[in-house]
Amino acid sequence: MNGIRCPQCDLVNLLTAEHCHRCGKLLSDLPQTAQVSVPVEQTFQAQQAQMSSRPPAGRISQDNETGRKTFMWYRVYCGVLLFLYIFVAFMGILLLSGFGAESQQDEMEMMITGAVYGVIGFVFAVAYGIALFLPRKPYNWVVGIVMIAIGLTSCCFLPATVPLLIFWLKPETKAYFGRES
């Protein structure tokens, strides 16, 4: 007899256990029929001891291929969006000038649209420009999530941002940035 089966949850505990490790039932006052013979590896305490004596499973090195490639594609993504938003800001300035307006009302609409495009283009160009050149630090992983989430708002960028987001959330990429998963 090397184990005692809990009558409440059916977990096999070691004979020396006073309480069941799963449900907490008191095991010391159980009849002899609760004692069973099973391989030691199948008892709860033996399984726990094996798990705690093992080194951390799957410790990922910080400098890994998946993280390096994902970070490279993230920078390509930031570069593309940086140039896109520079173009949007330039178009906003062009519209703001009112060039080619046929009437006073058209000119006013173009100026308002140009101001909105100019401001939005400038703000996002600065954001993606900063994100493009940030170093590989744990906080930059969070910045990357935000930059990818902004790209997810555009249907045109979904084919690029969805795979990038999937790889960005992988433990290898987190380890590459020095974040524990």
MDTraj code that builds the backbone (N, CA, C; nanometers):
import mdtraj as md
import numpy as np

residues = "MET ASN GLY ILE ARG CYS PRO GLN CYS ASP LEU VAL ASN LEU LEU THR ALA GLU HIS CYS HIS ARG CYS GLY LYS LEU LEU SER ASP LEU PRO GLN THR ALA GLN VAL SER VAL PRO VAL GLU GLN THR PHE GLN ALA GLN GLN ALA GLN MET SER SER ARG PRO PRO ALA GLY ARG ILE SER GLN ASP ASN GLU THR GLY ARG LYS THR PHE MET TRP TYR ARG VAL TYR CYS GLY VAL LEU LEU PHE LEU TYR ILE PHE VAL ALA PHE MET GLY ILE LEU LEU LEU SER GLY PHE GLY ALA GLU SER GLN GLN ASP GLU MET GLU MET MET ILE THR GLY ALA VAL TYR GLY VAL ILE GLY PHE VAL PHE ALA VAL ALA TYR GLY ILE ALA LEU PHE LEU PRO ARG LYS PRO TYR ASN TRP VAL VAL GLY ILE VAL MET ILE ALA ILE GLY LEU THR SER CYS CYS PHE LEU PRO ALA THR VAL PRO LEU LEU ILE PHE TRP LEU LYS PRO GLU THR LYS ALA TYR PHE GLY ARG GLU SER".split()
xyz = np.array([
    [0.0845, -0.1174, 0.0000],
    [0.0000, 0.0000, 0.0000],
    [0.0892, 0.1239, 0.0000],
    [0.0769, 0.2025, -0.1037],
    [0.1606, 0.3207, -0.1086],
    [0.0821, 0.4489, -0.1315],
    [-0.0466, 0.4417, -0.1265],
    [-0.1258, 0.5610, -0.1462],
    [-0.2604, 0.5493, -0.0790],
    [-0.3265, 0.6630, -0.0637],
    [-0.4604, 0.6629, -0.0059],
    [-0.5497, 0.7431, -0.0991],
    [-0.6581, 0.6790, -0.1417],
    [-0.7497, 0.7418, -0.2371],
    [-0.8536, 0.8239, -0.1620],
    [-0.8677, 0.9489, -0.2024],
    [-0.9661, 1.0368, -0.1401],
    [-1.1062, 0.9927, -0.1825],
    [-1.1955, 0.9667, -0.0891],
    [-1.3307, 0.9229, -0.1262],
    [-1.4143, 1.0358, -0.1873],
    [-1.3718, 1.1576, -0.1684],
    [-1.4502, 1.2704, -0.2178],
    [-1.4156, 1.3058, -0.3634],
    [-1.2835, 1.3136, -0.3961],
    [-1.2454, 1.3568, -0.5317],
    [-1.1675, 1.2503, -0.6075],
    [-1.1387, 1.1354, -0.5455],
    [-1.0738, 1.0217, -0.6094],
    [-0.9257, 1.0441, -0.6408],
    [-0.8615, 1.1426, -0.5807],
    [-0.7193, 1.1676, -0.6019],
    [-0.6387, 1.0739, -0.5133],
    [-0.5316, 1.0152, -0.5684],
    [-0.4451, 0.9266, -0.4907],
    [-0.3365, 1.0124, -0.4261],
    [-0.3350, 1.0146, -0.2925],
    [-0.2366, 1.0888, -0.2144],
    [-0.1401, 0.9901, -0.1520],
    [-0.0233, 1.0362, -0.1074],
    [0.0695, 0.9508, -0.0353],
    [0.0090, 0.9119, 0.0992],
    [0.0546, 0.7995, 0.1545],
    [0.0032, 0.7524, 0.2829],
    [0.0293, 0.8525, 0.3949],
    [0.1335, 0.9303, 0.3833],
    [0.1698, 1.0256, 0.4889],
    [0.0873, 1.1540, 0.4841],
    [0.0063, 1.1718, 0.3806],
    [-0.0727, 1.2947, 0.3674],
    [-0.1845, 1.2985, 0.4701],
    [-0.2023, 1.4120, 0.5335],
    [-0.3101, 1.4276, 0.6315],
    [-0.4380, 1.4778, 0.5662],
    [-0.4233, 1.5591, 0.4597],
    [-0.5376, 1.6148, 0.3877],
    [-0.5203, 1.5872, 0.2393],
    [-0.6307, 1.5772, 0.1689],
    [-0.6262, 1.5602, 0.0241],
    [-0.5751, 1.6902, -0.0383],
    [-0.4851, 1.6777, -0.1335],
    [-0.4271, 1.7964, -0.1952],
    [-0.5221, 1.8634, -0.2943],
    [-0.6248, 1.7959, -0.3378],
    [-0.7189, 1.8563, -0.4317],
    [-0.8364, 1.9208, -0.3599],
    [-0.9022, 1.8445, -0.2715],
    [-1.0251, 1.8972, -0.2111],
    [-1.0096, 1.9326, -0.0632],
    [-0.8982, 1.8897, 0.0014],
    [-0.8740, 1.9259, 0.1405],
    [-0.9392, 1.8344, 0.2429],
    [-1.0012, 1.7240, 0.1995],
    [-1.0682, 1.6338, 0.2934],
    [-0.9654, 1.5696, 0.3863],
    [-1.0018, 1.5531, 0.5105],
    [-0.9161, 1.4909, 0.6101],
    [-0.9012, 1.3421, 0.5766],
    [-0.7770, 1.2949, 0.5630],
    [-0.7516, 1.1565, 0.5213],
    [-0.7092, 1.0658, 0.6361],
    [-0.6753, 1.1209, 0.7498],
    [-0.6200, 1.0402, 0.8591],
    [-0.7222, 0.9452, 0.9223],
    [-0.8506, 0.9747, 0.9126],
    [-0.9496, 0.8892, 0.9783],
    [-1.0251, 0.8003, 0.8792],
    [-0.9678, 0.7761, 0.7612],
    [-1.0326, 0.6902, 0.6617],
    [-1.0040, 0.5433, 0.6926],
    [-1.0922, 0.4522, 0.6536],
    [-1.0691, 0.3093, 0.6779],
    [-0.9565, 0.2560, 0.5887],
    [-0.9091, 0.1357, 0.6204],
    [-0.8009, 0.0724, 0.5458],
    [-0.8382, 0.0504, 0.3988],
    [-0.9662, 0.0434, 0.3671],
    [-1.0076, 0.0196, 0.2284],
    [-0.9759, 0.1370, 0.1377],
    [-0.9483, 0.2534, 0.1938],
    [-0.9124, 0.3706, 0.1130],
    [-0.7676, 0.3621, 0.0664],
    [-0.6876, 0.2745, 0.1299],
    [-0.5481, 0.2610, 0.0890],
    [-0.5405, 0.1751, -0.0363],
    [-0.4634, 0.2222, -0.1335],
    [-0.4518, 0.1529, -0.2617],
    [-0.3056, 0.1376, -0.2974],
    [-0.2805, 0.0475, -0.3890],
    [-0.1445, 0.0257, -0.4372],
    [-0.1371, 0.0749, -0.5812],
    [-0.0646, 0.1829, -0.6005],
    [-0.0457, 0.2402, -0.7345],
    [0.1013, 0.2743, -0.7506],
    [0.1482, 0.2874, -0.8729],
    [0.2862, 0.3321, -0.8913],
    [0.3043, 0.4696, -0.8265],
    [0.4191, 0.4908, -0.7664],
    [0.4447, 0.6152, -0.6935],
    [0.4293, 0.7372, -0.7849],
    [0.4615, 0.7227, -0.9131],
    [0.4538, 0.8357, -1.0058],
    [0.3117, 0.8887, -1.0224],
    [0.2116, 0.8070, -0.9876],
    [0.0730, 0.8487, -1.0064],
    [0.0155, 0.9214, -0.8850],
    [0.0882, 0.9298, -0.7780],
    [0.0368, 1.0012, -0.6617],
    [0.0566, 1.1504, -0.6809],
    [-0.0273, 1.2273, -0.6193],
    [-0.0250, 1.3731, -0.6360],
    [0.1078, 1.4327, -0.5906],
    [0.1572, 1.3944, -0.4744],
    [0.2796, 1.4519, -0.4209],
    [0.3988, 1.4185, -0.5096],
    [0.4041, 1.2971, -0.5637],
    [0.5146, 1.2593, -0.6517],
    [0.5128, 1.3435, -0.7781],
    [0.3948, 1.3678, -0.8321],
    [0.3848, 1.4516, -0.9521],
    [0.4282, 1.5936, -0.9217],
    [0.3882, 1.6470, -0.8069],
    [0.4271, 1.7824, -0.7681],
    [0.5774, 1.7915, -0.7465],
    [0.6370, 1.6906, -0.6839],
    [0.7805, 1.6919, -0.6589],
    [0.8578, 1.6877, -0.7902],
    [0.8098, 1.6098, -0.8870],
    [0.8754, 1.6040, -1.0167],
    [0.8684, 1.7387, -1.0873],
    [0.7538, 1.8036, -1.0793],
    [0.7371, 1.9324, -1.1469],
    [0.8242, 2.0396, -1.0823],
    [0.8374, 2.0389, -0.9489],
    [0.9150, 2.1434, -0.8835],
    [1.0643, 2.1195, -0.8954],
    [1.1089, 1.9941, -0.9164],
    [1.2514, 1.9674, -0.9265],
    [1.3050, 1.9911, -1.0669],
    [1.2171, 2.0005, -1.1647],
    [1.2598, 2.0251, -1.3020],
    [1.3001, 2.1704, -1.3203],
    [1.3955, 2.1953, -1.4108],
    [1.4250, 2.3345, -1.4444],
    [1.3065, 2.3931, -1.5188],
    [1.2924, 2.5240, -1.5228],
    [1.1793, 2.5837, -1.5924],
    [1.1706, 2.5331, -1.7358],
    [1.0551, 2.4764, -1.7670],
    [1.0374, 2.4170, -1.8986],
    [1.0336, 2.5241, -2.0060],
    [1.1075, 2.5001, -2.1119],
    [1.1007, 2.5878, -2.2276],
    [1.1552, 2.7269, -2.2058],
    [1.2586, 2.7409, -2.1274],
    [1.3194, 2.8735, -2.1081],
    [1.3717, 2.9200, -2.2432],
    [1.3188, 3.0298, -2.2925],
    [1.3513, 3.0793, -2.4258],
    [1.4652, 3.1794, -2.4143],
    [1.5646, 3.1627, -2.5005],
    [1.6767, 3.2563, -2.4966],
    [1.6309, 3.3924, -2.5487],
    [1.6943, 3.4966, -2.4973],
    [1.6527, 3.6319, -2.5350],
    [1.6864, 3.6615, -2.6810],
    [1.7970, 3.6091, -2.7285],
    [1.8354, 3.6347, -2.8671],
    [1.7934, 3.5153, -2.9520],
    [1.6683, 3.5175, -3.0005],
    [1.6174, 3.4054, -3.0784],
    [1.5730, 3.4516, -3.2163],
    [1.5670, 3.3569, -3.3065],
    [1.5369, 3.3850, -3.4471],
    [1.3970, 3.4443, -3.4664],
    [1.2963, 3.3874, -3.4026],
    [1.1590, 3.4361, -3.4199],
    [1.1463, 3.5810, -3.3739],
    [1.2021, 3.6126, -3.2586],
    [1.1957, 3.7492, -3.2077],
    [1.2678, 3.8470, -3.2975],
    [1.3846, 3.8058, -3.3470],
    [1.4636, 3.8935, -3.4337],
    [1.3889, 3.9238, -3.5641],
    [1.3319, 3.8206, -3.6263],
    [1.2586, 3.8404, -3.7524],
    [1.1314, 3.9225, -3.7307],
    [1.0608, 3.8949, -3.6212],
    [0.9389, 3.9703, -3.5927],
    [0.9702, 4.1178, -3.5725],
    [1.0777, 4.1473, -3.4995],
    [1.1163, 4.2870, -3.4762],
    [1.1565, 4.3546, -3.6069],
    [1.2229, 4.2801, -3.6959],
    [1.2607, 4.3359, -3.8259],
    [1.1358, 4.3705, -3.9085],
    [1.0384, 4.2793, -3.9112],
    [0.9158, 4.3067, -3.9873],
    [0.8325, 4.4169, -3.9221],
    [0.8395, 4.4269, -3.7911],
    [0.7716, 4.5361, -3.7223],
    [0.8316, 4.6706, -3.7648],
    [0.9626, 4.6763, -3.7779],
    [1.0276, 4.8007, -3.8214],
    [0.9920, 4.8330, -3.9666],
    [0.9822, 4.7307, -4.0510],
    [0.9381, 4.7534, -4.1893],
    [0.7968, 4.8113, -4.1882],
    [0.7100, 4.7524, -4.1076],
    [0.5717, 4.7995, -4.0941],
    [0.5679, 4.9454, -4.0483],
    [0.6473, 4.9793, -3.9460],
    [0.6519, 5.1176, -3.8971],
    [0.7042, 5.2121, -4.0045],
    [0.8035, 5.1682, -4.0811],
    [0.8574, 5.2515, -4.1890],
    [0.7544, 5.2792, -4.2978],
    [0.6802, 5.1761, -4.3360],
    [0.5761, 5.1938, -4.4384],
    [0.4697, 5.2912, -4.3890],
    [0.4249, 5.2744, -4.2666],
    [0.3217, 5.3644, -4.2141],
    [0.3760, 5.5049, -4.1905],
    [0.5036, 5.5174, -4.1579],
    [0.5645, 5.6494, -4.1446],
    [0.5554, 5.7239, -4.2772],
    [0.5938, 5.6595, -4.3871],
    [0.5865, 5.7248, -4.5172],
    [0.4424, 5.7490, -4.5606],
    [0.3518, 5.6595, -4.5267],
    [0.2106, 5.6800, -4.5592],
    [0.1566, 5.8046, -4.4887],
    [0.1876, 5.8193, -4.3594],
    [0.1367, 5.9342, -4.2857],
    [0.2083, 6.0639, -4.3230],
    [0.3322, 6.0564, -4.3671],
    [0.3981, 6.1758, -4.4227],
    [0.3251, 6.2195, -4.5493],
    [0.2863, 6.1221, -4.6317],
    [0.2102, 6.1533, -4.7526],
    [0.0745, 6.2141, -4.7176],
    [0.0072, 6.1604, -4.6161],
    [-0.1221, 6.2152, -4.5730],
    [-0.1045, 6.3590, -4.5253],
    [0.0001, 6.3852, -4.4486],
    [0.0259, 6.5215, -4.4008],
    [0.0552, 6.6149, -4.5185],
    [0.1320, 6.5679, -4.6147],
    [0.1619, 6.6493, -4.7332],
    [0.0346, 6.6799, -4.8111],
    [-0.0523, 6.5803, -4.8278],
    [-0.1794, 6.6028, -4.8980],
    [-0.2671, 6.7002, -4.8198],
    [-0.2608, 6.6936, -4.6880],
    [-0.3359, 6.7877, -4.6058],
    [-0.2876, 6.9301, -4.6273],
    [-0.1566, 6.9483, -4.6364],
    [-0.1012, 7.0817, -4.6623],
    [-0.1422, 7.1291, -4.8010],
    [-0.1424, 7.0382, -4.8980],
    [-0.1837, 7.0737, -5.0336],
    [-0.3309, 7.1153, -5.0355],
    [-0.4156, 7.0427, -4.9643],
    [-0.5571, 7.0802, -4.9573],
    [-0.5763, 7.2098, -4.8792],
    [-0.4960, 7.2301, -4.7787],
    [-0.5060, 7.3504, -4.6965],
    [-0.4789, 7.4764, -4.7784],
    [-0.3966, 7.4626, -4.8795],
    [-0.3656, 7.5786, -4.9636],
    [-0.4856, 7.6206, -5.0490],
    [-0.5817, 7.5293, -5.0646],
    [-0.7018, 7.5634, -5.1413],
    [-0.6785, 7.5661, -5.2909],
    [-0.5708, 7.5103, -5.3366],
    [-0.5364, 7.5099, -5.4781],
    [-0.6406, 7.4322, -5.5582],
    [-0.6969, 7.4938, -5.6597],
    [-0.7921, 7.4296, -5.7488],
    [-0.9370, 7.4394, -5.7044],
    [-0.9673, 7.5193, -5.6029],
    [-1.1060, 7.5319, -5.5571],
    [-1.1827, 7.6212, -5.6532],
    [-1.3059, 7.5802, -5.6864],
    [-1.3855, 7.6550, -5.7827],
    [-1.4732, 7.7608, -5.7168],
    [-1.5057, 7.7424, -5.5904],
    [-1.5905, 7.8405, -5.5230],
    [-1.5389, 7.8623, -5.3818],
    [-1.5979, 7.9625, -5.3176],
    [-1.5588, 7.9949, -5.1798],
    [-1.5913, 7.8778, -5.0864],
    [-1.7070, 7.8124, -5.1103],
    [-1.7463, 7.6998, -5.0262],
    [-1.6510, 7.5811, -5.0454],
    [-1.6133, 7.5521, -5.1696],
    [-1.5174, 7.4451, -5.1963],
    [-1.3840, 7.4732, -5.1294],
    [-1.3433, 7.5992, -5.1322],
    [-1.2165, 7.6358, -5.0715],
    [-1.2214, 7.6153, -4.9198],
    [-1.3329, 7.6501, -4.8581],
    [-1.3469, 7.6317, -4.7132],
    [-1.3470, 7.4828, -4.6768],
    [-1.4186, 7.4004, -4.7538],
    [-1.4211, 7.2565, -4.7290],
    [-1.2815, 7.1962, -4.7458],
    [-1.2107, 7.2387, -4.8464],
    [-1.0755, 7.1880, -4.8705],
    [-0.9811, 7.2284, -4.7575],
    [-0.9987, 7.3502, -4.7051],
    [-0.9120, 7.3959, -4.5967],
    [-0.9374, 7.3152, -4.4689],
    [-1.0645, 7.2885, -4.4395],
    [-1.0975, 7.2093, -4.3203],
    [-1.0454, 7.0665, -4.3358],
    [-1.0707, 7.0070, -4.4511],
    [-1.0218, 6.8719, -4.4773],
    [-0.8697, 6.8684, -4.4735],
    [-0.8063, 6.9673, -4.5314],
    [-0.6602, 6.9741, -4.5313],
    [-0.6036, 6.9877, -4.3909],
    [-0.6696, 7.0674, -4.3073],
    [-0.6222, 7.0827, -4.1694],
    [-0.6330, 6.9503, -4.0939],
    [-0.7448, 6.8799, -4.1116],
    [-0.7628, 6.7509, -4.0443],
    [-0.6581, 6.6513, -4.0938],
    [-0.6417, 6.6394, -4.2247],
    [-0.5422, 6.5475, -4.2807],
    [-0.4013, 6.5845, -4.2355],
    [-0.3719, 6.7121, -4.2357],
    [-0.2386, 6.7577, -4.1957],
    [-0.2071, 6.7224, -4.0515],
    [-0.3013, 6.7474, -3.9611],
    [-0.2794, 6.7187, -3.8193],
    [-0.2693, 6.5678, -3.7954],
    [-0.3643, 6.4925, -3.8512],
    [-0.3620, 6.3477, -3.8326],
    [-0.2354, 6.2878, -3.8937],
    [-0.2020, 6.3284, -4.0129],
    [-0.0811, 6.2783, -4.0781],
    [0.0439, 6.3098, -3.9983],
    [0.0534, 6.4321, -3.9470],
    [0.1706, 6.4721, -3.8695],
    [0.1814, 6.3931, -3.7391],
    [0.0712, 6.3819, -3.6662],
    [0.0720, 6.3114, -3.5372],
    [0.1123, 6.1650, -3.5552],
    [0.0499, 6.0975, -3.6506],
    [0.0823, 5.9565, -3.6695],
    [0.2200, 5.9364, -3.7317],
    [0.2648, 6.0286, -3.8154],
    [0.4007, 6.0187, -3.8696],
    [0.5034, 6.0293, -3.7576],
    [0.4806, 6.1199, -3.6642],
    [0.5723, 6.1322, -3.5502],
    [0.5683, 6.0044, -3.4654],
    [0.4487, 5.9518, -3.4392],
    [0.4357, 5.8310, -3.3571],
    [0.5082, 5.7124, -3.4215],
    [0.4853, 5.6901, -3.5512],
    [0.5506, 5.5774, -3.6180],
    [0.6990, 5.6031, -3.6379],
    [0.7396, 5.7280, -3.6533],
    [0.8818, 5.7598, -3.6625],
    [0.9547, 5.7287, -3.5328],
    [0.8929, 5.7627, -3.4210],
    [0.9534, 5.7310, -3.2909],
    [0.9573, 5.5794, -3.2705],
    [0.8463, 5.5114, -3.3007],
    [0.8398, 5.3659, -3.2822],
    [0.9420, 5.2936, -3.3699],
    [0.9696, 5.3481, -3.4863],
    [1.0645, 5.2864, -3.5785],
    [1.2050, 5.2797, -3.5192],
    [1.2426, 5.3803, -3.4429],
    [1.3798, 5.3885, -3.3938],
    [1.3959, 5.3565, -3.2450],
    [1.2906, 5.3120, -3.1786],
    [1.3039, 5.2751, -3.0380],
    [1.3900, 5.1490, -3.0249],
    [1.4702, 5.1397, -2.9189],
    [1.5562, 5.0221, -2.9020],
    [1.4774, 4.9003, -2.8543],
    [1.5458, 4.7887, -2.8503],
    [1.4848, 4.6629, -2.8067],
    [1.4838, 4.6593, -2.6543],
    [1.3794, 4.7154, -2.5963],
    [1.3617, 4.7206, -2.4512],
    [1.2233, 4.6649, -2.4186],
    [1.2011, 4.6220, -2.2937],
    [1.0700, 4.5661, -2.2582],
    [0.9526, 4.6610, -2.2842],
    [0.9718, 4.7902, -2.2619],
    [0.8615, 4.8843, -2.2858],
    [0.8279, 4.8955, -2.4341],
    [0.9256, 4.8702, -2.5218],
    [0.8997, 4.8812, -2.6653],
    [0.8074, 4.7703, -2.7136],
    [0.7995, 4.6591, -2.6407],
    [0.7044, 4.5555, -2.6784],
    [0.5617, 4.6086, -2.6644],
    [0.5372, 4.6861, -2.5588],
    [0.4041, 4.7456, -2.5377],
    [0.3767, 4.8508, -2.6447],
    [0.4767, 4.9320, -2.6756],
    [0.4624, 5.0332, -2.7822],
    [0.4274, 4.9625, -2.9126],
    [0.4909, 4.8485, -2.9385],
    [0.4618, 4.7723, -3.0597],
    [0.3178, 4.7254, -3.0660],
    [0.2645, 4.6801, -2.9542],
    [0.1236, 4.6387, -2.9507],
    [0.0340, 4.7562, -2.9896],
    [0.0635, 4.8740, -2.9368],
    [-0.0186, 4.9922, -2.9668],
    [-0.0078, 5.0278, -3.1151],
    [0.1132, 5.0263, -3.1694],
    [0.1324, 5.0619, -3.3111],
    [0.0644, 4.9606, -3.4031],
    [0.0712, 4.8334, -3.3666],
    [0.0036, 4.7303, -3.4468],
    [-0.1477, 4.7463, -3.4354],
    [-0.1971, 4.7793, -3.3163],
    [-0.3420, 4.7989, -3.2968],
    [-0.3928, 4.9157, -3.3801],
    [-0.3133, 5.0205, -3.3930],
    [-0.3537, 5.1335, -3.4781],
    [-0.3662, 5.0861, -3.6223],
    [-0.2725, 5.0037, -3.6672],
    [-0.2796, 4.9506, -3.8035],
    [-0.3967, 4.8571, -3.8247],
    [-0.4444, 4.7929, -3.7176],
    [-0.5600, 4.7033, -3.7300],
    [-0.6888, 4.7776, -3.7618],
    [-0.6903, 4.9091, -3.7439],
    [-0.8113, 4.9864, -3.7729],
    [-0.8321, 5.0068, -3.9217],
    [-0.7336, 4.9749, -4.0028],
    [-0.7440, 4.9917, -4.1478],
    [-0.7601, 4.8557, -4.2149],
    [-0.8628, 4.8430, -4.2952],
    [-0.8841, 4.7169, -4.3679],
    [-0.7689, 4.6879, -4.4635],
    [-0.7064, 4.7918, -4.5162],
    [-0.5962, 4.7727, -4.6104],
    [-0.4754, 4.7074, -4.5455],
    [-0.4558, 4.7299, -4.4175],
    [-0.3384, 4.6766, -4.3492],
    [-0.3655, 4.5482, -4.2723],
    [-0.4883, 4.4976, -4.2736],
    [-0.5184, 4.3735, -4.2021],
    [-0.4314, 4.2560, -4.2466],
    [-0.4057, 4.2379, -4.3778],
    [-0.3195, 4.1252, -4.4169],
    [-0.1780, 4.1346, -4.3602],
    [-0.1323, 4.2523, -4.3261],
    [0.0012, 4.2674, -4.2670],
    [-0.0035, 4.2681, -4.1153],
    [-0.1046, 4.3328, -4.0573],
    [-0.1059, 4.3494, -3.9124],
    [-0.1501, 4.2242, -3.8363],
    [-0.2384, 4.1449, -3.8931],
    [-0.2842, 4.0245, -3.8217],
    [-0.1691, 3.9252, -3.8017],
    [-0.0934, 3.8873, -3.9078],
    [0.0210, 3.7979, -3.8823],
    [0.1265, 3.8631, -3.7925],
    [0.1477, 3.9925, -3.8093],
    [0.2448, 4.0609, -3.7247],
    [0.2015, 4.0553, -3.5788],
    [0.0743, 4.0759, -3.5525],
    [0.0230, 4.0683, -3.4156],
    [0.0373, 3.9271, -3.3594],
    [0.0091, 3.8259, -3.4414],
    [0.0218, 3.6870, -3.3959],
    [0.1663, 3.6586, -3.3553],
    [0.2619, 3.6983, -3.4377],
    [0.4024, 3.6746, -3.4047],
    [0.4483, 3.7645, -3.2907],
    [0.3909, 3.8835, -3.2794],
    [0.4290, 3.9759, -3.1725],
    [0.3916, 3.9199, -3.0355],
    [0.2816, 3.8452, -3.0289],
    [0.2342, 3.7903, -2.9014],
    [0.3003, 3.6586, -2.8633],
    [0.3824, 3.6028, -2.9496],
    [0.4494, 3.4757, -2.9188],
    [0.5499, 3.4937, -2.8053],
    [0.5690, 3.3891, -2.7253],
    [0.6654, 3.3968, -2.6144],
    [0.8079, 3.4260, -2.6608],
    [0.8434, 3.3812, -2.7811],
    [0.9778, 3.4073, -2.8316],
    [1.0014, 3.5564, -2.8515],
    [0.8999, 3.6265, -2.9028],
    [0.9139, 3.7702, -2.9235],
    [0.9174, 3.8430, -2.7902],
    [0.8351, 3.8009, -2.6965],
    [0.8392, 3.8620, -2.5628],
    [0.9761, 3.8421, -2.5011],
    [1.0325, 3.7234, -2.5144],
    [1.1652, 3.6958, -2.4594],
    [1.2708, 3.7819, -2.5288],
    [1.2541, 3.8032, -2.6582],
    [1.3489, 3.8864, -2.7343],
    [1.3539, 4.0289, -2.6786],
    [1.2408, 4.0767, -2.6310],
    [1.2345, 4.2110, -2.5728],
    [1.2649, 4.2111, -2.4222],
    [1.2924, 4.0938, -2.3666],
    [1.3258, 4.0857, -2.2255],
    [1.2045, 4.0833, -2.1348],
    [1.0915, 4.0479, -2.1888],
    [0.9692, 4.0373, -2.1081],
    [0.9445, 3.8910, -2.0771],
    [0.9116, 3.8612, -1.9535],
    [0.8775, 3.7243, -1.9162],
    [0.7322, 3.7006, -1.9537],
    [0.7044, 3.5837, -2.0150],
    [0.5666, 3.5583, -2.0592],
    [0.4776, 3.5129, -1.9516],
])
top = md.Topology()
chain = top.add_chain()
for i, resn in enumerate(residues, 1):
    res = top.add_residue(resn, chain, resSeq=i)
    for name in ("N", "CA", "C"):
        top.add_atom(name, md.element.get_by_symbol(name[0]), res)
traj = md.Trajectory(xyz[None], top)
